[in-house]
């Protein structure tokens, strides 16, 4: 998804227009899937489902604000606080015990992200130059994402994955259209395909994450999100010819090791 967002951004399409297109495709696919499965369109726990959609959209706005007001490295690192927040929220509200493998994965993966992006506020003395409000908004975005994921975990016990996913575009589509008003840019040529691909890729990712929440704890499931940094590195290499530095390779290795331990630690304990 991130690859196609970058390709669309290169075409001059506004961020909120990308969000609207992503939401529209997700809405159509979710609706068709729900009708095909013959399940209730709006689910049973409507209040909690609406809260999931609203917190997800609010978190997305915070993340985009941080990206546009902070250096990309700093914004990226702050967003990756969300697996830690998710693990804590799941412990408090869902009573999900934190497993050692998950904690090790989060630690190694976050360390790997730091190695890759090397934010200035940790690797130089420019921390004072960062806008404090933007930093707070970035942290709020990570926390909002964690709240949304925790709600998904709670809902996964009773709601169909497509119903849970449906509530995000139900809220984000009209909201992004209202906020976008007057700044719409008509896509041309291959940009239409990129926008469609963003929605399809998002839907696949959301279904995978939601289904994983049905069988794994929220902290363990979301900690695998760090792997997207590795995938992004590989896609950047093949599509943009961006060769990773030694620091990036070290960071990616830490993330892969963390994910491996997250998978195997549980089975080792069972043995």
C-alpha positions as a Python dict, from the first residue, in 0.01 Angstrom:
ca = {
    (1, 'X'): (0, 0, 0),
    (2, 'X'): (275, 243, 98),
    (3, 'X'): (446, 187, -238),
    (4, 'X'): (135, 286, -433),
    (5, 'X'): (75, 583, -199),
    (6, 'X'): (426, 704, -283),
    (7, 'X'): (363, 654, -656),
    (8, 'X'): (35, 847, -635),
    (9, 'X'): (201, 1121, -431),
    (10, 'X'): (457, 1160, -710),
    (11, 'X'): (160, 1240, -938),
    (12, 'X'): (54, 1534, -720),
    (13, 'X'): (-257, 1379, -567),
    (14, 'X'): (-345, 1528, -221),
    (15, 'X'): (-320, 1300, 82),
    (16, 'X'): (-688, 1331, 172),
    (17, 'X'): (-783, 1236, -183),
    (18, 'X'): (-572, 921, -143),
    (19, 'X'): (-751, 847, 186),
    (20, 'X'): (-1089, 898, 16),
    (21, 'X'): (-999, 667, -274),
    (22, 'X'): (-865, 404, -35),
    (23, 'X'): (-1184, 426, 173),
    (24, 'X'): (-1413, 403, -132),
    (25, 'X'): (-1247, 84, -263),
    (26, 'X'): (-1248, -69, 86),
    (27, 'X'): (-1615, 20, 131),
    (28, 'X'): (-1717, -145, -198),
    (29, 'X'): (-1511, -463, -139),
    (30, 'X'): (-1631, -497, 221),
    (31, 'X'): (-1995, -445, 124),
    (32, 'X'): (-1975, -703, -157),
    (33, 'X'): (-1806, -952, 74),
    (34, 'X'): (-2064, -905, 350),
    (35, 'X'): (-2350, -955, 103),
    (36, 'X'): (-2184, -1267, -34),
    (37, 'X'): (-2140, -1411, 316),
    (38, 'X'): (-2500, -1331, 402),
    (39, 'X'): (-2416, -1170, 738),
    (40, 'X'): (-2565, -864, 908),
    (41, 'X'): (-2432, -552, 736),
    (42, 'X'): (-2373, -339, 1045),
    (43, 'X'): (-2285, -614, 1292),
    (44, 'X'): (-2412, -653, 1647),
    (45, 'X'): (-2192, -425, 1861),
    (46, 'X'): (-2253, -109, 1662),
    (47, 'X'): (-2125, 135, 1923),
    (48, 'X'): (-1791, -42, 1958),
    (49, 'X'): (-1764, -82, 1581),
    (50, 'X'): (-1826, 289, 1528),
    (51, 'X'): (-1564, 369, 1794),
    (52, 'X'): (-1313, 153, 1603),
    (53, 'X'): (-1383, 342, 1281),
    (54, 'X'): (-1364, 683, 1447),
    (55, 'X'): (-1042, 617, 1640),
    (56, 'X'): (-882, 470, 1329),
    (57, 'X'): (-964, 777, 1122),
    (58, 'X'): (-856, 1019, 1399),
    (59, 'X'): (-526, 831, 1431),
    (60, 'X'): (-474, 850, 1055),
    (61, 'X'): (-523, 1228, 1058),
    (62, 'X'): (-270, 1261, 1342),
    (63, 'X'): (-18, 1046, 1154),
    (64, 'X'): (-56, 1250, 835),
    (65, 'X'): (-26, 1575, 1032),
    (66, 'X'): (295, 1451, 1192),
    (67, 'X'): (437, 1345, 855),
    (68, 'X'): (373, 1692, 712),
    (69, 'X'): (505, 1885, 1014),
    (70, 'X'): (800, 1672, 1129),
    (71, 'X'): (1101, 1521, 953),
    (72, 'X'): (991, 1188, 806),
    (73, 'X'): (1234, 987, 1021),
    (74, 'X'): (1102, 1135, 1345),
    (75, 'X'): (739, 1092, 1238),
    (76, 'X'): (804, 729, 1144),
    (77, 'X'): (973, 641, 1473),
    (78, 'X'): (698, 802, 1681),
    (79, 'X'): (428, 616, 1485),
    (80, 'X'): (602, 287, 1564),
    (81, 'X'): (523, 334, 1930),
    (82, 'X'): (182, 178, 1855),
    (83, 'X'): (274, -190, 1914),
    (84, 'X'): (399, -97, 2262),
    (85, 'X'): (81, 99, 2336),
    (86, 'X'): (-130, -189, 2199),
    (87, 'X'): (41, -443, 2425),
    (88, 'X'): (-20, -220, 2731),
    (89, 'X'): (-386, -148, 2642),
    (90, 'X'): (-452, -518, 2577),
    (91, 'X'): (-300, -601, 2916),
    (92, 'X'): (-521, -346, 3096),
    (93, 'X'): (-852, -383, 2912),
    (94, 'X'): (-840, -731, 2758),
    (95, 'X'): (-638, -897, 3035),
    (96, 'X'): (-395, -1039, 2777),
    (97, 'X'): (-71, -1136, 2943),
    (98, 'X'): (243, -1004, 2774),
    (99, 'X'): (455, -1294, 2653),
    (100, 'X'): (833, -1273, 2663),
    (101, 'X'): (861, -1340, 2289),
    (102, 'X'): (633, -1046, 2210),
    (103, 'X'): (829, -810, 2437),
    (104, 'X'): (1158, -919, 2280),
    (105, 'X'): (1009, -873, 1932),
    (106, 'X'): (887, -521, 2012),
    (107, 'X'): (1223, -424, 2162),
    (108, 'X'): (1437, -562, 1877),
    (109, 'X'): (1202, -431, 1608),
    (110, 'X'): (1186, -79, 1752),
    (111, 'X'): (1565, -83, 1785),
    (112, 'X'): (1580, -189, 1421),
    (113, 'X'): (1358, 102, 1316),
    (114, 'X'): (1585, 342, 1506),
    (115, 'X'): (1886, 199, 1321),
    (116, 'X'): (1716, 246, 984),
    (117, 'X'): (1575, 597, 1019),
    (118, 'X'): (1827, 738, 1272),
    (119, 'X'): (1607, 1029, 1390),
    (120, 'X'): (1788, 1353, 1459),
    (121, 'X'): (1644, 1390, 1808),
    (122, 'X'): (1837, 1078, 1914),
    (123, 'X'): (2144, 1080, 1690),
    (124, 'X'): (2222, 1454, 1695),
    (125, 'X'): (2153, 1749, 1920),
    (126, 'X'): (1866, 1896, 1714),
    (127, 'X'): (1585, 1782, 1943),
    (128, 'X'): (1513, 2141, 2045),
    (129, 'X'): (1423, 2221, 1682),
    (130, 'X'): (1126, 1983, 1682),
    (131, 'X'): (782, 2137, 1720),
    (132, 'X'): (646, 2011, 2053),
    (133, 'X'): (283, 2018, 1938),
    (134, 'X'): (366, 1808, 1630),
    (135, 'X'): (547, 1555, 1849),
    (136, 'X'): (242, 1532, 2078),
    (137, 'X'): (16, 1484, 1774),
    (138, 'X'): (246, 1209, 1643),
    (139, 'X'): (235, 1026, 1976),
    (140, 'X'): (-143, 1073, 1984),
    (141, 'X'): (-157, 911, 1639),
    (142, 'X'): (37, 609, 1761),
    (143, 'X'): (-185, 585, 2069),
    (144, 'X'): (-499, 619, 1854),
    (145, 'X'): (-377, 335, 1633),
    (146, 'X'): (-324, 123, 1944),
    (147, 'X'): (-678, 199, 2066),
    (148, 'X'): (-818, 101, 1725),
    (149, 'X'): (-621, -227, 1723),
    (150, 'X'): (-732, -307, 2078),
    (151, 'X'): (-1094, -250, 1974),
    (152, 'X'): (-1040, -479, 1675),
    (153, 'X'): (-915, -750, 1910),
    (154, 'X'): (-1221, -710, 2132),
    (155, 'X'): (-1458, -710, 1833),
    (156, 'X'): (-1290, -1007, 1664),
    (157, 'X'): (-1451, -1238, 1919),
    (158, 'X'): (-1802, -1161, 1796),
    (159, 'X'): (-1787, -973, 1464),
    (160, 'X'): (-1697, -1083, 1112),
    (161, 'X'): (-1367, -932, 986),
    (162, 'X'): (-1541, -764, 690),
    (163, 'X'): (-1790, -593, 923),
    (164, 'X'): (-1507, -459, 1142),
    (165, 'X'): (-1325, -331, 834),
    (166, 'X'): (-1644, -176, 691),
    (167, 'X'): (-1677, 76, 972),
    (168, 'X'): (-1348, 250, 891),
    (169, 'X'): (-1448, 362, 537),
    (170, 'X'): (-1802, 438, 658),
    (171, 'X'): (-1648, 713, 870),
    (172, 'X'): (-1328, 801, 683),
    (173, 'X'): (-1486, 838, 336),
    (174, 'X'): (-1735, 1118, 413),
    (175, 'X'): (-1494, 1283, 657),
    (176, 'X'): (-1204, 1290, 409),
    (177, 'X'): (-1431, 1421, 130),
    (178, 'X'): (-1547, 1708, 352),
    (179, 'X'): (-1190, 1795, 456),
    (180, 'X'): (-1070, 1764, 94),
    (181, 'X'): (-1339, 1997, -43),
    (182, 'X'): (-1197, 2235, -303),
    (183, 'X'): (-859, 2062, -336),
    (184, 'X'): (-958, 1768, -557),
    (185, 'X'): (-713, 1680, -835),
    (186, 'X'): (-843, 1473, -1127),
    (187, 'X'): (-627, 1157, -1165),
    (188, 'X'): (-495, 1074, -1508),
    (189, 'X'): (-378, 756, -1680),
    (190, 'X'): (-201, 503, -1459),
    (191, 'X'): (-285, 705, -1146),
    (192, 'X'): (-633, 551, -1152),
    (193, 'X'): (-475, 205, -1126),
    (194, 'X'): (-250, 318, -840),
    (195, 'X'): (-551, 449, -645),
    (196, 'X'): (-738, 122, -701),
    (197, 'X'): (-429, -76, -596),
    (198, 'X'): (-405, 126, -272),
    (199, 'X'): (-759, 22, -180),
    (200, 'X'): (-706, -343, -272),
    (201, 'X'): (-373, -367, -88),
    (202, 'X'): (-526, -198, 217),
    (203, 'X'): (-817, -441, 216),
    (204, 'X'): (-586, -743, 202),
    (205, 'X'): (-376, -604, 487),
    (206, 'X'): (-680, -518, 701),
    (207, 'X'): (-834, -863, 652),
    (208, 'X'): (-505, -1028, 744),
    (209, 'X'): (-461, -815, 1058),
    (210, 'X'): (-823, -859, 1167),
    (211, 'X'): (-811, -1236, 1120),
    (212, 'X'): (-484, -1255, 1314),
    (213, 'X'): (-657, -1074, 1600),
    (214, 'X'): (-903, -1365, 1621),
    (215, 'X'): (-631, -1616, 1702),
    (216, 'X'): (-350, -1413, 1862),
    (217, 'X'): (-320, -1150, 2134),
    (218, 'X'): (-336, -787, 2022),
    (219, 'X'): (23, -715, 2125),
    (220, 'X'): (164, -1017, 1946),
    (221, 'X'): (-37, -961, 1628),
    (222, 'X'): (46, -590, 1590),
    (223, 'X'): (415, -641, 1666),
    (224, 'X'): (451, -809, 1325),
    (225, 'X'): (372, -469, 1174),
    (226, 'X'): (739, -383, 1201),
    (227, 'X'): (801, -619, 908),
    (228, 'X'): (647, -360, 677),
    (229, 'X'): (972, -163, 715),
    (230, 'X'): (1160, -460, 567),
    (231, 'X'): (905, -500, 286),
    (232, 'X'): (924, -127, 212),
    (233, 'X'): (1302, -153, 188),
    (234, 'X'): (1276, -438, -64),
    (235, 'X'): (1010, -260, -271),
    (236, 'X'): (1220, 57, -269),
    (237, 'X'): (1511, -145, -402),
    (238, 'X'): (1317, -312, -685),
    (239, 'X'): (1095, -20, -789),
    (240, 'X'): (1305, 290, -716),
    (241, 'X'): (1655, 140, -719),
    (242, 'X'): (1711, 262, -360),
    (243, 'X'): (2001, 54, -230),
    (244, 'X'): (1991, 12, 151),
    (245, 'X'): (2280, 129, 368),
    (246, 'X'): (2461, -97, 613),
    (247, 'X'): (2258, 62, 896),
    (248, 'X'): (1936, -24, 712),
    (249, 'X'): (2046, -384, 665),
    (250, 'X'): (2135, -414, 1033),
    (251, 'X'): (1801, -264, 1131),
    (252, 'X'): (1611, -495, 896),
    (253, 'X'): (1798, -793, 1041),
    (254, 'X'): (1693, -695, 1394),
    (255, 'X'): (1330, -670, 1281),
    (256, 'X'): (1342, -1012, 1111),
    (257, 'X'): (1503, -1170, 1419),
    (258, 'X'): (1235, -1013, 1637),
    (259, 'X'): (956, -1148, 1417),
    (260, 'X'): (1117, -1494, 1413),
    (261, 'X'): (1138, -1500, 1792),
    (262, 'X'): (778, -1386, 1813),
    (263, 'X'): (674, -1686, 1606),
    (264, 'X'): (895, -1951, 1765),
    (265, 'X'): (896, -1846, 2131),
    (266, 'X'): (540, -1962, 2186),
    (267, 'X'): (601, -2304, 2032),
    (268, 'X'): (922, -2351, 2232),
    (269, 'X'): (732, -2285, 2554),
    (270, 'X'): (468, -2543, 2453),
    (271, 'X'): (739, -2801, 2389),
}
